[in-house]
């Protein structure tokens, strides 16, 4: 949980990143369909020419309502059709199977496990990796 000062710094940093050319990070809010309140965020980071990674976070009270999946599908469409990326990947912790289901729905495929690649909450943790490729992706690939 961030305090107000940390949150303000985070927002200001992302506003600055959005102004850079070429733009390498797209941080967007996810809004509730019911009342337009913010229920989460989703980000696309351009890591190298043609390659990006995505990540998302949704408020616990909004889990299971399809917000992350809809945001991910829209962002993949933007990444492939507007930005011309070739590959977009994402990862999740092995015990977060719900995130794995979200990643599969818009046409991302399981690629494997990066073993103990992240030091988080005091321990080395694995990352389950999914990816989508532009030649294989279309809005109709959602499962």
Secondary structure in CASP SS format (residue, H / E / C, confidence):
PFRMAT SS
TARGET T0000
AUTHOR 0000-0000-0000
METHOD secondary structure of the structure
MODEL  1
X C 1.00
X C 1.00
X C 1.00
X H 1.00
X H 1.00
X H 1.00
X H 1.00
X H 1.00
X H 1.00
X H 1.00
X H 1.00
X H 1.00
X H 1.00
X H 1.00
X H 1.00
X H 1.00
X H 1.00
X H 1.00
X H 1.00
X C 1.00
X C 1.00
X C 1.00
X C 1.00
X C 1.00
X E 1.00
X E 1.00
X E 1.00
X E 1.00
X E 1.00
X E 1.00
X E 1.00
X C 1.00
X C 1.00
X C 1.00
X C 1.00
X C 1.00
X C 1.00
X E 1.00
X E 1.00
X E 1.00
X E 1.00
X E 1.00
X E 1.00
X E 1.00
X E 1.00
X E 1.00
X E 1.00
X E 1.00
X C 1.00
X C 1.00
X E 1.00
X E 1.00
X E 1.00
X E 1.00
X E 1.00
X E 1.00
X E 1.00
X E 1.00
X C 1.00
X H 1.00
X H 1.00
X H 1.00
X C 1.00
X C 1.00
X C 1.00
X C 1.00
X H 1.00
X H 1.00
X H 1.00
X H 1.00
X H 1.00
X H 1.00
X H 1.00
X H 1.00
X H 1.00
X H 1.00
X H 1.00
X H 1.00
X H 1.00
X H 1.00
X H 1.00
X H 1.00
X C 1.00
X C 1.00
X C 1.00
X C 1.00
X E 1.00
X E 1.00
X E 1.00
X E 1.00
X E 1.00
X E 1.00
X C 1.00
X C 1.00
X C 1.00
X C 1.00
X H 1.00
X H 1.00
X H 1.00
X H 1.00
X H 1.00
X H 1.00
X H 1.00
X H 1.00
X H 1.00
X C 1.00
X C 1.00
X C 1.00
X E 1.00
X E 1.00
X E 1.00
X E 1.00
X E 1.00
X E 1.00
X E 1.00
X E 1.00
X E 1.00
X E 1.00
X E 1.00
X E 1.00
X C 1.00
X C 1.00
X E 1.00
X E 1.00
X E 1.00
X E 1.00
X E 1.00
X E 1.00
X E 1.00
X E 1.00
X E 1.00
X E 1.00
X E 1.00
X C 1.00
X C 1.00
X C 1.00
X C 1.00
X C 1.00
X H 1.00
X H 1.00
X H 1.00
X C 1.00
X C 1.00
END
